[in-house]
Amino acid sequence: MMDTEKEDFKSRLAPDVTPNRQLPWLTGIELLSDTNQNKHFLPTGLEGIDALLGGGLRQGQVTEIVGPSSSGKTQVCLSSATHVVDRNFGMVLYLDTSNSFSPFRISCFVNQLHPSLPKELKETSLQTIMSNIYCQSVFDIFALLDLLHHVETTLKHTVKLGGSKLCLLIVDSVSSVIAPVIGGKNSQGWCMMASVGVLLKRIAYEHNIAVLVTNHMVGGENGTLKPALGESWKGIPHIRLLLSHGTGNNRGTTTVLKHTLMASGRTANFVIGN
């Protein structure tokens, strides 16, 4: 990807001044055709999770990964970004709210993907992958809302860089910027949380993008853990997966908490490469 193309992408991240428009009515046949032709699965690169989801992250939907600290949420994000670009699905936008993005881990995943490649070709592959992952640090909900509006505006102009189109949007983690503003009786924080959710779902649906967000756990009744952000946020993601520690440092278990096509409770084991 040329530097001029990257600068063009950045320069077109301008505030959205386009008025909201009503989406057209679609018949069931049209929706089915759109699903079969356009709503592809993007790989996470983790066999257990991809098999459980029927192929990976569904375009047009919001998938949420929840779990306690060090359960592998960020690793799923980094693995997904690496594999999506490596298989030429398109570009990835990674919104990092807690300084968790790791170029080193990306390089580890690339090494695992191409273990037999000569060093020079492996380095070329890494550079290609990294040049198609755009990472932006976001530390508060105001910046997140602003950036999501910018992304939506850019997508409305159908920006393509080097033939690539944005296909995966990652927010790791969404709860880090929302949780601080929803405490107490102030309704403004809850309104901003709802705005983030609406924007993510609209970006996913209108632009056929897979959206992946992470969420931490908080204490619930009887000392049990539950996903943060409460019942109001629960309705935002189409799919919610719970990650938990397995046996061994790089092993885990994922459980379906919510899914549009399957009952909750289904589980799968996965292994994250060293």
Disulfide bonds with the S-S distance in Angstrom:
none
